[in-house]
Amino acid sequence: QATSQKHQVCVWDNTPSGLFEYAYGSLRRTRLCVRRLIKRHQRTARGQLPLLTDSLDVYYFLKQAPQLFENSPAWQHKAQHFAGLITFATDLSIQKPDVEPPVLLMSGALLQTDFLTTQNLAQKLHTLFQKNFVECGYRDPEIFPGGYGFIKNSRAAAYAKQAVQTVAAYRAQTVFVTGGLAALELNYYLRRAHSPARAFPIALLNGEEHAILSKK
């Protein structure tokens, strides 16, 4: 939501964050993408509005943006202000989606450095689903960060097998995943295993109907 009635929500479609450039090893392109984001944010309401993301991967990445500019004090200062305004979708509001119980939460964010955000998400899911939410400690289960496991093809199959086995072990019908791409890939492997369970990105809790994956 905008912080003033003078401003409205502005959606940035097809705007690269620099995360994939960072994951695949190009710091030059990573810095270029982040600079573009910072400049665009500065031009929007003078850089004072929160920047909302529905990807926990992007959230963690942009929170660490100042580290990209350690050799440039001016840009690091801009990145610190920018990072302080990054907000995750479920921090604003949540609502209970129409999904099949039991419900399980799986962490699949590449750059996650602590479990506080995952624990907060788990508490919100518990509030929404009560006894239909699977309690499991939230350090386990984890799944492969979507897309990145395929940098090493030999590990991709093992990650996928472990994830499907974990879902089966908890007898979950709905799996909320902290990374959007990880949710897509987990859903693919659940179908291949003929599992009735389906995976959804955690942004579904924010009422984002476009984030719903097909149940077919």
C-alpha positions as a Markdown table, in Angstrom:
| # | Residue | x | y | z |
|---|---|---|---|---|
| 1 | Gln | 0.0 | 0.0 | 0.0 |
| 2 | Ala | 1.1 | 3.5 | -0.6 |
| 3 | Thr | 2.1 | 5.6 | 2.5 |
| 4 | Ser | 0.2 | 8.6 | 1.2 |
| 5 | Gln | -3.1 | 9.2 | -0.5 |
| 6 | Lys | -1.1 | 11.1 | -3.1 |
| 7 | His | 0.5 | 7.9 | -4.3 |
| 8 | Gln | -0.9 | 4.7 | -5.8 |
| 9 | Val | 0.5 | 1.2 | -6.0 |
| 10 | Cys | 2.9 | 0.9 | -9.0 |
| 11 | Val | 3.6 | -2.5 | -10.3 |
| 12 | Trp | 7.1 | -3.1 | -12.0 |
| 13 | Asp | 6.5 | -5.9 | -14.5 |
| 14 | Asn | 9.4 | -7.6 | -16.1 |
| 15 | Thr | 12.0 | -5.8 | -14.1 |
| 16 | Pro | 15.2 | -7.8 | -13.4 |
| 17 | Ser | 16.4 | -7.7 | -9.8 |
| 18 | Gly | 19.9 | -9.0 | -10.6 |
| 19 | Leu | 19.4 | -12.2 | -8.6 |
| 20 | Phe | 20.0 | -14.5 | -11.5 |
| 21 | Glu | 23.1 | -12.6 | -12.6 |
| 22 | Tyr | 24.4 | -12.9 | -9.0 |
| 23 | Ala | 23.6 | -16.6 | -8.8 |
| 24 | Tyr | 25.3 | -17.4 | -12.1 |
| 25 | Gly | 28.4 | -15.3 | -11.3 |
| 26 | Ser | 28.3 | -12.0 | -13.1 |
| 27 | Leu | 28.9 | -9.2 | -10.5 |
| 28 | Arg | 29.1 | -6.6 | -13.2 |
| 29 | Arg | 25.6 | -7.4 | -14.5 |
| 30 | Thr | 24.4 | -7.8 | -11.0 |
| 31 | Arg | 25.5 | -4.3 | -10.0 |
| 32 | Leu | 24.0 | -2.9 | -13.2 |
| 33 | Cys | 20.6 | -4.4 | -12.5 |
| 34 | Val | 20.6 | -3.2 | -8.9 |
| 35 | Arg | 21.7 | 0.3 | -9.9 |
| 36 | Arg | 18.8 | 0.5 | -12.3 |
| 37 | Leu | 16.4 | -0.6 | -9.6 |
| 38 | Ile | 17.7 | 2.1 | -7.2 |
| 39 | Lys | 17.5 | 4.8 | -9.8 |
| 40 | Arg | 14.0 | 3.8 | -10.7 |
| 41 | His | 13.0 | 3.8 | -7.0 |
| 42 | Gln | 14.5 | 7.2 | -6.5 |
| 43 | Arg | 12.3 | 8.6 | -9.3 |
| 44 | Thr | 9.2 | 7.1 | -7.7 |
| 45 | Ala | 7.8 | 9.3 | -5.0 |
| 46 | Arg | 11.4 | 10.5 | -4.4 |
| 47 | Gly | 12.4 | 7.1 | -3.1 |
| 48 | Gln | 10.4 | 7.1 | 0.0 |
| 49 | Leu | 7.8 | 4.4 | -0.6 |
| 50 | Pro | 8.3 | 0.7 | 0.3 |
| 51 | Leu | 9.2 | -1.7 | -2.5 |
| 52 | Leu | 7.1 | -4.9 | -2.2 |
| 53 | Thr | 8.3 | -8.3 | -3.5 |
| 54 | Asp | 6.5 | -11.6 | -3.4 |
| 55 | Ser | 9.7 | -13.6 | -3.8 |
| 56 | Leu | 11.7 | -14.4 | -0.7 |
| 57 | Asp | 14.7 | -15.0 | -2.9 |
| 58 | Val | 14.5 | -11.4 | -4.2 |
| 59 | Tyr | 13.7 | -10.1 | -0.7 |
| 60 | Tyr | 16.9 | -11.6 | 0.8 |
| 61 | Phe | 19.0 | -10.5 | -2.3 |
| 62 | Leu | 17.9 | -6.9 | -2.3 |
| 63 | Lys | 18.3 | -6.6 | 1.5 |
| 64 | Gln | 22.0 | -7.4 | 0.9 |
| 65 | Ala | 22.3 | -4.8 | -1.9 |
| 66 | Pro | 24.8 | -2.6 | 0.0 |
| 67 | Gln | 27.4 | -5.4 | 0.0 |
| 68 | Leu | 27.6 | -5.0 | -3.8 |
| 69 | Phe | 28.9 | -1.5 | -3.5 |
| 70 | Glu | 31.6 | -1.8 | -0.9 |
| 71 | Asn | 34.1 | 0.1 | -3.1 |
| 72 | Ser | 31.7 | 2.9 | -3.9 |
| 73 | Pro | 30.6 | 4.8 | -0.7 |
| 74 | Ala | 28.0 | 6.9 | -2.6 |
| 75 | Trp | 26.3 | 3.9 | -4.2 |
| 76 | Gln | 26.5 | 2.0 | -0.9 |
| 77 | His | 24.7 | 4.8 | 0.9 |
| 78 | Lys | 22.0 | 4.7 | -1.8 |
| 79 | Ala | 21.7 | 0.9 | -1.5 |
| 80 | Gln | 21.4 | 1.1 | 2.2 |
| 81 | His | 18.4 | 3.4 | 2.0 |
| 82 | Phe | 16.9 | 1.2 | -0.8 |
| 83 | Ala | 17.4 | -2.0 | 1.1 |
| 84 | Gly | 15.7 | -0.6 | 4.2 |
| 85 | Leu | 12.5 | -0.1 | 2.2 |
| 86 | Ile | 12.3 | -3.7 | 0.8 |
| 87 | Thr | 9.2 | -5.4 | 2.1 |
| 88 | Phe | 8.0 | -9.0 | 1.7 |
| 89 | Ala | 4.4 | -9.4 | 0.5 |
| 90 | Thr | 3.1 | -11.3 | 3.6 |
| 91 | Asp | 4.4 | -8.5 | 5.9 |
| 92 | Leu | 1.5 | -6.3 | 4.9 |
| 93 | Ser | -1.6 | -8.6 | 5.0 |
| 94 | Ile | -2.6 | -12.2 | 4.7 |
| 95 | Gln | -5.7 | -14.2 | 4.0 |
| 96 | Lys | -6.7 | -17.8 | 4.0 |
| 97 | Pro | -6.6 | -19.3 | 0.5 |
| 98 | Asp | -8.9 | -22.2 | -0.5 |
| 99 | Val | -6.5 | -25.1 | -0.5 |
| 100 | Glu | -6.5 | -28.8 | 0.6 |
| 101 | Pro | -5.2 | -29.6 | 4.1 |
| 102 | Pro | -2.9 | -30.7 | 5.6 |
| 103 | Val | -0.6 | -27.7 | 4.9 |
| 104 | Leu | 3.2 | -27.8 | 5.0 |
| 105 | Leu | 5.8 | -25.0 | 4.7 |
| 106 | Met | 9.0 | -25.7 | 2.8 |
| 107 | Ser | 11.9 | -23.3 | 2.6 |
| 108 | Gly | 13.5 | -22.9 | -0.9 |
| 109 | Ala | 15.2 | -19.5 | -0.8 |
| 110 | Leu | 18.8 | -19.5 | -2.1 |
| 111 | Leu | 20.1 | -16.6 | -0.1 |
| 112 | Gln | 18.3 | -17.2 | 3.2 |
| 113 | Thr | 20.8 | -16.4 | 6.0 |
| 114 | Asp | 18.5 | -16.9 | 9.0 |
| 115 | Phe | 15.2 | -18.7 | 9.8 |
| 116 | Leu | 13.4 | -15.7 | 11.3 |
| 117 | Thr | 11.3 | -15.0 | 8.2 |
| 118 | Thr | 10.5 | -18.6 | 7.7 |
| 119 | Gln | 9.4 | -18.9 | 11.4 |
| 120 | Asn | 7.2 | -15.9 | 11.0 |
| 121 | Leu | 5.6 | -17.4 | 7.9 |
| 122 | Ala | 5.1 | -20.6 | 9.8 |
| 123 | Gln | 3.3 | -18.7 | 12.6 |
| 124 | Lys | 1.0 | -17.0 | 10.1 |
| 125 | Leu | 0.2 | -20.4 | 8.5 |
| 126 | His | -0.5 | -21.9 | 11.9 |
| 127 | Thr | -2.9 | -19.0 | 12.6 |
| 128 | Leu | -4.7 | -19.5 | 9.4 |
| 129 | Phe | -4.9 | -23.3 | 9.3 |
| 130 | Gln | -4.7 | -24.3 | 13.0 |
| 131 | Lys | -4.6 | -28.1 | 13.4 |
| 132 | Asn | -4.4 | -28.5 | 9.6 |
| 133 | Phe | -0.9 | -27.0 | 9.6 |
| 134 | Val | 2.0 | -29.5 | 9.9 |
| 135 | Glu | 4.3 | -28.6 | 12.7 |
| 136 | Cys | 7.9 | -29.5 | 11.9 |
| 137 | Gly | 10.3 | -27.0 | 13.4 |
| 138 | Tyr | 10.9 | -25.0 | 10.2 |
| 139 | Arg | 14.6 | -25.9 | 9.9 |
| 140 | Asp | 13.5 | -29.0 | 8.1 |
| 141 | Pro | 12.0 | -29.6 | 5.6 |
| 142 | Glu | 13.9 | -27.6 | 3.0 |
| 143 | Ile | 14.0 | -28.1 | -0.7 |
| 144 | Phe | 16.3 | -27.2 | -3.5 |
| 145 | Pro | 16.2 | -23.5 | -4.3 |
| 146 | Gly | 14.3 | -23.3 | -7.6 |
| 147 | Gly | 16.4 | -23.4 | -10.7 |
| 148 | Tyr | 19.8 | -23.2 | -8.9 |
| 149 | Gly | 20.0 | -27.0 | -8.3 |
| 150 | Phe | 20.4 | -27.4 | -12.0 |
| 151 | Ile | 23.7 | -25.7 | -12.1 |
| 152 | Lys | 25.0 | -29.1 | -11.0 |
| 153 | Asn | 22.8 | -31.6 | -12.9 |
| 154 | Ser | 24.0 | -34.5 | -10.7 |
| 155 | Arg | 22.3 | -33.0 | -7.7 |
| 156 | Ala | 19.0 | -31.9 | -9.2 |
| 157 | Ala | 17.5 | -35.4 | -9.2 |
| 158 | Ala | 18.5 | -36.0 | -5.6 |
| 159 | Tyr | 17.0 | -32.6 | -4.5 |
| 160 | Ala | 13.8 | -33.4 | -6.2 |
| 161 | Lys | 13.5 | -36.9 | -4.8 |
| 162 | Gln | 14.1 | -35.7 | -1.3 |
| 163 | Ala | 11.5 | -33.0 | -1.6 |
| 164 | Val | 8.8 | -35.4 | -2.8 |
| 165 | Gln | 9.7 | -37.9 | -0.1 |
| 166 | Thr | 9.4 | -35.2 | 2.5 |
| 167 | Val | 5.9 | -34.1 | 1.3 |
| 168 | Ala | 4.8 | -37.8 | 1.3 |
| 169 | Ala | 6.2 | -38.3 | 4.8 |
| 170 | Tyr | 4.2 | -35.5 | 6.2 |
| 171 | Arg | 1.1 | -36.5 | 4.2 |
| 172 | Ala | 0.7 | -32.9 | 3.1 |
| 173 | Gln | -1.8 | -32.0 | 0.4 |
| 174 | Thr | -0.7 | -28.4 | 0.1 |
| 175 | Val | 2.9 | -27.2 | 0.2 |
| 176 | Phe | 3.7 | -23.5 | 0.5 |
| 177 | Val | 7.1 | -22.7 | -0.7 |
| 178 | Thr | 9.2 | -19.6 | 0.1 |
| 179 | Gly | 10.5 | -19.3 | -3.5 |
| 180 | Gly | 8.2 | -18.9 | -6.5 |
| 181 | Leu | 10.4 | -20.9 | -8.9 |
| 182 | Ala | 11.0 | -23.6 | -6.3 |
| 183 | Ala | 7.2 | -24.0 | -6.1 |
| 184 | Leu | 6.9 | -24.4 | -9.8 |
| 185 | Glu | 9.6 | -27.1 | -9.9 |
| 186 | Leu | 8.3 | -28.9 | -6.8 |
| 187 | Asn | 4.8 | -29.0 | -8.4 |
| 188 | Tyr | 6.3 | -30.5 | -11.5 |
| 189 | Tyr | 8.0 | -33.3 | -9.5 |
| 190 | Leu | 5.0 | -34.0 | -7.4 |
| 191 | Arg | 3.0 | -34.6 | -10.6 |
| 192 | Arg | 5.7 | -36.9 | -12.0 |
| 193 | Ala | 5.5 | -38.9 | -8.8 |
| 194 | His | 1.6 | -39.1 | -9.1 |
| 195 | Ser | 1.3 | -37.3 | -5.8 |
| 196 | Pro | -2.1 | -35.6 | -5.1 |
| 197 | Ala | -0.2 | -32.8 | -3.3 |
| 198 | Arg | 0.3 | -29.4 | -4.9 |
| 199 | Ala | 2.9 | -26.6 | -4.3 |
| 200 | Phe | 2.1 | -22.9 | -4.2 |
| 201 | Pro | 4.3 | -19.8 | -3.7 |
| 202 | Ile | 3.9 | -18.3 | -0.3 |
| 203 | Ala | 2.7 | -15.0 | -1.9 |
| 204 | Leu | -0.7 | -16.8 | -2.3 |
| 205 | Leu | -1.3 | -15.7 | 1.3 |
| 206 | Asn | -1.3 | -12.1 | 0.2 |
| 207 | Gly | -4.3 | -12.8 | -2.0 |
| 208 | Glu | -2.4 | -12.8 | -5.3 |
| 209 | Glu | -4.7 | -14.9 | -7.4 |
| 210 | His | -2.2 | -14.8 | -10.3 |
| 211 | Ala | 0.3 | -16.7 | -8.2 |
| 212 | Ile | -2.0 | -19.8 | -7.9 |
| 213 | Leu | -0.6 | -22.8 | -9.7 |
| 214 | Ser | -2.9 | -25.2 | -11.6 |
| 215 | Lys | -4.5 | -27.9 | -9.5 |
| 216 | Lys | -5.1 | -30.1 | -12.5 |
